[in-house]
């Protein structure tokens, strides 16, 4: 990390946050941001665009002094510290500032970009995946049902409660099977659409990880996922058919009773299917 996040400053100063989202997320992950602190060394949070508190990240200490001269100082925070700060405070956005520009970034997208780089993925053998009835998992399933037809390169999405066995960390995990030759940013565009237009994250919601699977080279992983009884959304982009697989359709009362538990049993009978044509 350096005294200034020059790449992030350039993106914000040019007003290119909306047209270069991948570069913006990469700049935050690679070089971090400066967060203002008070005299006790505690982070100072601000309101942005009338949408409630946000974590204010600046491209440099100079930028902090320029925009918030009343604070005591600033600390350089890497991406893991920013995500941890969001979990502890239940703040779900980071707002990044340069001398002449700014942009708001959902922490869920930052976490997703981090997962895509593999920085927190420890390997399939160290994770336990089970069916989730958490309201966010159900919202993701329903949003994918409604939007997957707009992303022809994505074939199947599995939604799971994930527990990392080496750390005990728990989160929701999406496994996405995409067609060979699909655009590299297709999954990012899907997640961005879901969290911009379909889903609003709450302060108590779990983090979301994403792993993209190649249907040829990772066929064994896909076969394993199919045996776990996870909520699954499939798209046949030729026919326009969207298929949803969920245990909830077999036993709605049991699913409703378990929904707040954020986990489900490890195995279950073959689930019923729901589908529609777009």
N, C-alpha and C positions, 0 to 999 in steps of 0.2 A: 504494500500500500504506500501511497505517496502523499505529499502535502496538498495535492489537488487532484480531484478526479477529472482529468482533462477531457476524456471522452464523453463523460456525462455532461460536463459543462458545455461542450460543443453542441450536443444534441439539444439541450434545453435552450441555449442561446439562439439556435436556429429555429426554434419552435417545431422540432421534428419528432417530438415524443410520439405522436399518433401514427406517423408514417414509418418510424424506425423503432417499434416496440422491442424487437429482439435485441437490438444494439443497446437500448436503454437498460433492459434487464441485465444484459451481460456486463455493462459498465458498473452497475451496482454490485453484482456478484464478484467481479474481478478486483474492484478497488475500494468498495465500501463508500460510506458517506459520513459526514460530520454531524453529530446530533448535539444541540445546545444543552447545557446543564446549568443548574442554579448554583448558589454558593455552597450547598451541601454535596455537590457532585451528582445530584439526581437529574435525570433527563427532564427536559421541559417540553411539554406537548402543546400543540396549538390547534386551533380550528382552521379548516381550509374549505373555502367555497361553500360555507354554510352547511356542511355535511357532518359535523361533529368532530371530535378530537382525532388527530392524526400524528404519526411519528414524523417530525420534520428532519429530513436529511439534506445536508448542504454539500456542495462540491468542494468546499474548502473552509478553513477557519475564518479566512477573510470574508467569505460570503456570509457566515454566521454573524460576524460583527457588523457587516453592512446591513443585513436584514433585521437582526435582533440585537441591537446595541445594548439592551437592558440586561441580557443574560450574563452569567459569570464567565462562561467559556464554552468549549466544545470538546467532544471526544469522538475519535474515529471509530466507527462501528462496522464490523464486517457483516456479511449477510446472515450468518447464523445468530449473531447477537441481535440483529434486527428482528428476526423471526421469533427469537426467545422473548424479546421485549414485547412483541405483539401478543404472544400467548399470556404473558404475565399481566399485562394491562387490559387485555381483551379489546385492544385497538386493532382494527383489521386493514388499515391502509398506511402506506408510507407516502409522504409528499416530498418530492425532491426539488431542490432550488438551486439555481445558478444566479449570477448577478442580474440577469435580465429575463429569466424564464423559469417556469416551474411545471410540474406534472404530478398527478396523483396515481399511485400504483397499488392495486390490491395486493396485500401480502400473500394471498393464495396464488397469484400469478408468479410472484417472486419464488415461492416455495416450489411451484411447478417447474420453473426454469432451472432451479437448483437440482431437482430430481432428474430432469432431462440430461443434465451434465454428469449424473452418476455420483455426485459428491456425497450423497447420504444413502445410497443403495449398497447394501452389504452382500447381496447375492441371494438367490432364491432359497438356498438351503437355510438361511438364518431368519426367515420370515414365516409367520403362521397367518394364513388367510382364512377367514370365516365369513359367513353371511352377516350382513349388517342391516339392522332395522332402524338405525339412527335417522332422524328426520332429514338430515342433509344427504344421506345416502339415497333415501327415497326421492328427494328433490332432484338429485343428479340423474337417477334412473328416468324420472318423468321428463326432465329437460332433454336428456339424450334421445328419448323416444320422439320428442317433438322436433329436434334439430339435426339428428344424424343424417337425414336425407340430404342436407345441404353440404355435406362433406363426403363426396363420392370416393375419396381415397381411403376412408376408414370403414372397415368391415364389421368389427365386433368390439364392444367395450364390456369388460367385467368389473363389477363394483364390489369391493370387499372391505371388511375390517381387517387391518394389518397390525400385527404385533411383532416388533423386531426382537428376536430372542436374545441378542447380545446386549441390548440396552434397556429392554422393557418398554421402549417408546411405542405408543399406539396412535394410529391415524387411519383415515380412509385411504384406500389405494385403488386407482383405476389402472387396469391393464388394457391397452389399446392395440388391436391387431390392424395394421394398415397394409394396403396393397403395395406390392413392389413398385418402385418408381413414383410413389406419392411425394408431393412437395415436402421438404424437410420441416417447414413451419406449420404443417397442416394441423397437427395436434395442438400446437400453441393457439392457432386461430380458433379451433374448437373450444378450448378452455376459456379463451378470452370472450368468445360469444356467450357461453353459458353464464359466466360471472358478470358480464355487462348487461345482458338482456333477460336472463331467466332466473338467476339465483342471487340473493343477497345474503352474505355471510353474517352470522350473528356472533356475538362475543364468546359464546360458549361452544361454538362449532369446532370440531377437530381440524387439524391440518389435513391437506390432501396431497398425496403423492401420485405420480404418474409414471408408468413404465410402458414404453412403446415396444411392441413385439413384431418381429419379422415372421410372417406366416410360414415361411419355408425353413429358415435356419433355426427358428425357435418353435417348431411344431410340437416338440415334446412338452414344452411349457404350456402351450395352448391346450394340449390334450389333458394335462393335469388340471388346469383351470376348469375345464368342462366337467370334472368329477366332483367339484367342491360345492355345488349347489348355490353358487353366487347369483345375485341379480345380474342379468346379462341382457344387453341390447345389441341386436344384429340388424344389419342393413343389407338388403339385396337391391343394389342400385340400378340393376337392369329392370326389374319388375316394379320397383318403387315400394317394395314390401319392407316394413319395419317390424321386427319380432322382438318381443320382450319376454324373458323367462324370469319368473320370480316365485319363491315359495309363498309369498303373500297371497297369491291367487288361489293357493290350495287351502290355506288356513288364515283368513284375514284377522280373526279374533286373536289368535296366538301372536301374529305379527304386531298387532296394535298393542298388546300387553307388553311385548318385549322392546318396543321401539325406543324407549329411553335408555335402554341398557347398553347401547353402542356395541353389541356383539350378538352373534347367534351361535347355534350349535355347529359342530364341525361337520356333520353329515345329516342328510335328510332324504326322504323319498323324492323320486323324480318330480320336478315342479311342472306345473301347468304353464302353457304359453298363451300370450296375448299378442295380437298383431294387427296392423292396419296397413293400408296402402296410402302413399302420399299422393 
